[in-house]
């Protein structure tokens, strides 16, 4: 594999940190809520007999919905909720297997995650949404768009992929060592690289701790789900799309994204980690707010 390919995998595979570790490494509920997510009651949607945890701020049939990445949880959006909850309805979700959602032994495919998102919107009585997906959240919201196009007003891609990193055989070769006995050691190195160049030691440690709290069976299954070639494709996205990306992507990424999403606003940020919405929350919120205003999206 090329050095660049390795870096892309490290940046996107945010769930590669995922072994069943000791209780001391498990993220507490307080960590998962985090500062910035006020004490709003938890809600639970039902999917295939399991509970999907979410929180809802405000009222309305339209909402701004934040979907976290691999082995993360809703608290990764804590810098966004206070900025938007007074302007529109906001929903944050713990994907199945993550945060306070149930963690059944099932296949954690992108389709399964998309159906969980639909279960939340139905439970919350949201008819249409702007979906914001970080990293793995991008193929999740894209799969949701495929399945439920009438429910999507727009998509916001946060350093996430619209095409595979490599063919399935190459991905399988890359992922095999993560299933072995040295998993936690390999995972720790990967997390550290994904967090660069984040400057806050406290935030780096908090993110790493929460990511390491996801059960291995969940994370490996979701990783496999993202490696499947059939979830990708060049089918068009006809709603407005904002993509906020780091410099870690191939030079033709913007061109490729535009071939799929004609109504694309593409931004590349310098000096940020894969978790750019946490590195620069104010700047990120302003970018999303401007996109929503320009596209005349969402109403109370």
N, C-alpha and C positions, 0 to 999 in steps of 0.2 A: 504494500500500500504506500501511496505517496504521503509525504509529511502533511500536505494540505488536506488530504482525505482524512487522515487521523485527526486533524484539528477540527474538521467539520463534525466528525462523529463525536468527538469529545464535547463539542459545544451543544450538539443537539440531543445527545443521549443522556438527558438529565436524570434518567432513572437508573443509571448504571451504578448505583451507589447503595445497594439494595438488600444486603443480606439480612437474615434474621439475627439481629444483634441482641445484646443483653438489655434488660430493662433500663439501665442507666442511659442508654442511647435513644430511648423512645421519646418522641416529642410529646410534651404535655399538652393538654387542651388549651392552657393559657398561651403556650408558644404558638399553637395553631391559630388561635384567634388573633394574637399579636396586637401591638399598639396600632391604632388606626381602624380596627374593626370593632366598633362599639358594641356594647352588650345587647345586641339584637337577638331575639329568640331564634333558636335553631329550628329549621323545618326539615322534613324528610319526605321525599318522594319515593314511590315504590317501583321497583323494576325487577321483574322475575323473582319476586319474593324477598328481595334485599332492599335495604334502605339507602337512599342517596341523600347525603346531607347538603343543605344549602342555606343561605341567608338572603333575605330580601329587604331592600331599603326603598321606601316610598311606595307609591301606588301607580297603577296604569296598566294598560294592555300591551304596551310596548316597553322594552327594557334594554339596558346595556348589560350584557352578560359576560362575565370574565371566567375564562377556562384556563386553569393552570397547566403546567407541563408535567413531565414524567417524574414521579416520586415527590412532587410538590403538593401543595394544598392551597386552600382559599386565602390563607394569610399572606401569600406572596403578592396579593393585590391590595394589601392594607394601605398602601400609599395612594391608591386610586379611589377607593370608596368615598372618603371624605370629600374629595374634589368633585364628585359627580352626583352624590345622593340628593343634593338640594336642587339639581337641575333636571333630573330624570329618574325613573325607577332603575335601580341597580340590583343585580343578582350575582352572588359569588357562589361557586359550587365546589364541593370536594368530589372529584370523580370517584367512581367505585374503586375500592382498594386503597384509597388515599384518605388522609385526614380523619374525619369522624364518620365517613361512610362505611357501610359494611364491606367486608373483605372476603367474599365467597371464593371458593376454589373453582374458578371458571376461566374461560379464555378471555383475556383482556384485550380484545381487538378494538380497532378504531370504530368499527360499527357498533360494538357494545357500548363504548363511551358515548357515541352519538345518540344512541337510544336512551342512555341515562340522562343526557342533556334534554332530550325531548320530554322525558318523564318529569324533570324538574319544571320545565316551562308549562306543561299541562297542569301540574300540581299548583303552580303559582298563577295560573290563569293568564299567562302571557301569550298573546297571539303572534307577535312579531318581535324580532330582536336584532340588535347589532351585537355580533359575537366577536369577542376578543380572545384570541388563542395564543398562548406563549409556547414556543417550542413544539412539543408533541401536541399541545392544544391546537396547533394549526391543522394537521391532518384530521383532528377530531372535528373541528368546526367545518372543515371542508366536506367531510363525510356527512355531517349534519345537513349541509347545504344540498348535497346530492339527494338525500332522502326526503328533506322537507323544504324545498326551495321557497315555497310560499310563506314560510315562517321567518325568512331571513331578509333583513333590510340592508345589511352591509356586513363585511368582515374586516377585522383588524388583525393582521399577522404580526406577531412580535417575535422576531428572530426565529421564524419557523419555516419548514420546508414545504414546497409544492411539488417536489420530485424526489426520487430515492437517491441515497448517497452512493449506492453501488448496486450491482446485481445481487440476487438472493444468495448465491454461493459465496460471494465475497463477504457479504454481511454475516452469513452463518459462521464463516471462518473467524471473523472478528469477534463475534459474540461468544463463541465456544469457551474461551478461558474464563469468562465471567460466570459460568455455571459451575466452576470447579471449587476446590477446597480453599484456594487462596483468594476467594472472591472479595472479602472485606479489604484486604490489602490493595488489590487492584482498584477497587471502588474508591478508596480514599485518594489515590493518586489522580484518578479521573476527576473527582469533584474539585480538587485543588486547581486543576488546570481549567475547568469550566468557570471557576470563580475569578480567575485572573481577567482583568487587572483591578478587581474590586478593592477599594482602599480601606474599608472599615473592617478591622479584625473581628469585632463583635458580630457584625452582620454576616461575615463569612462563616464564622463558627455556628451561628444560629441556622443558617441555610443548610450547612453540612449536617448538623444534628437532625434537622427535620427530614432531610432526604434519606438519611440512614435509617430512619424509623419505619420505612415502608417495607412490608414483608417481601422477601426474595421472590416468592412464587408469583406475587402480583407484578413486580417490576420486570422479571424475566419474561413473563407472558406478554406484558405490554410492549416490551422491547421486540419480541418476536412479531407482534402484531404490526409494529411500525416497519419491520423489515420486509413484509410481504409486498411483492410487486403489484398485486392487484388493487391495492388501495390508492395507487398513483394513477395518473392519466392526464391527458391534455384536454379533457372536457372543460368547457368554458365556465367561468364565473361571471355572470352578467350584472351582478350588483356592484356598487362601489366597494373598493378595497383599499385599505391603507396598510402598507408594509413598512415596519420600522425595524431595520436590520443592523447588525454589526458588520465590520469589515472582513469577517471570516469566510465569506461566501465567494464562489467562483465569479470571475469578471462578467460572465454572461447572465448572472442571476436576474438582474432587472429586466433584461430583454426577454428571458424565458417567462418570468412572471407576467409581463405585459402580454405575451402571446396567449396566456390563459385568462387573464383578468384585464380586459380593455379599459375599464374605469379604475385604473390603478394610480394611487399616490405612493411613490416609493421614496423612502428616506434611508440614508446610510449614516450611522453615528460612529464617531471616533472615540477611542479611549473608554469604552464601556465593556462590561462583562456580558455574558449571555443573559444575565438578569438585568437588562438595561432599565426596565421599569422601576427597579429598586435602586439602581445606581443614581438615576436622575428622574425621580418621580414628578417633579414640577414640570420639567421639560417634556416628559412623556405625556402627562395629563394635558398640557397645552396643545401638543400635536394631535391628540385624540379629539379634544374639544374643537379645534379648528376644522378637523375632518368632518365631524358631525355637523358643525355649522355650515360649512361649505356645501355639504351634500344635503342639507335640510332634513336631517334624520332625527327621529325620536320626538315624541310629544308627550306631555305629562298625562 
